[in-house]
Amino acid sequence: MLVELKATEIAVPTPSIFDPVSTPALAIRELSFLVLGISAIIFVVVAAVAAYTLVRFRSRPGDARREPPQIYGSTQVEVAWTVVPFLIVVVLFLVTARYIYAIERRAMPAGALEVTVVGNQWWWEIRYPRLGIVTANELHVPVSDPARPTPTFVTLQSADVIHSFWVPQLAGKMDVIPNKTNRVWIDPRAPGTYVGQCAEYCGTQHAWMLLEVIVHPRDEFDRWVAAQQTPAVADPTVSAGRELFLSLSCINCHTVRGTPANGVFGPDLTHLMSRRTIAAGAAPNTRQALRAWVDAPGVIKPGVLMPQMKLAQNELNELTAYLLTLR
Ligand code: CUA
């Protein structure tokens, strides 16, 4: 049953840096091709010379069994094999510096969306300070038409250890460091879901820090914003579950807007059911998985900071029923 709850049900495409859809990622692919091209030329030249030497100067029957002539102190040869690699490294350095500068100096235009992503062990908090939205593990952004760009500028912070924010199809890696603010920007040109993952080992569940960037057409994004801005649904049919939730220590870590639950250590649950996975991709967001998660989080995600609440079966049912209404 555990296996069933795990990632098998969560289809995520494998992201590739060779399939970029955003300016920084396109620039990185360009640079990668240049570096790969130069490396390929060096490889072919070195391999060809090595192969020629192996064949041309191989040991033949009847050869005298003595050391071949030794060559020392050829200034021409030594200068050549020092200067040529040095020039190649200088070219690579200058071109790379130019790309980094071009990506980093980009100023935030008026139509940009501002988002703060906070790395946590082991999930991503996603805040939209100007829109009053807080969510987790799913970064929703509008598509950015190159003619009328609406890029997203991401401020990166960490609540605990060093993580790394990486969505290969959208931008380069950027470390997420405690007490330091880093920035990246993306301008995805096509709607779709782009998968990212923490790229810096940050503890036992480093592998379960799935980040999904969902790029919407503008009108669809505006509808998502409007839906997220509404307070939590207060469904009277699940009042038992809500009372239970509010009576437990759940509220010290989780926020459900419009209720006394205002904790900030765990993911905001106001619109929990709008998300595809729970526990940053460790399980699908279904009734069965939610119930198993609340019952024993450490079974699905060993090392998780959410404690086991030791609830009775009927309490688990009530609590799950309540969570399922948080659309
Ligand atoms: Cu967070 Cu690895």
Boltz pocket constraint, residues with backbone or C-beta under 6 A from the ligand:
constraints:
  - pocket:
      binder: B
      contacts: [[A, 119], [A, 120], [A, 122], [A, 162], [A, 163], [A, 164], [A, 198], [A, 199], [A, 200], [A, 201], [A, 202], [A, 203], [A, 205], [A, 206], [A, 207], [A, 209]]
      max_distance: 6.0
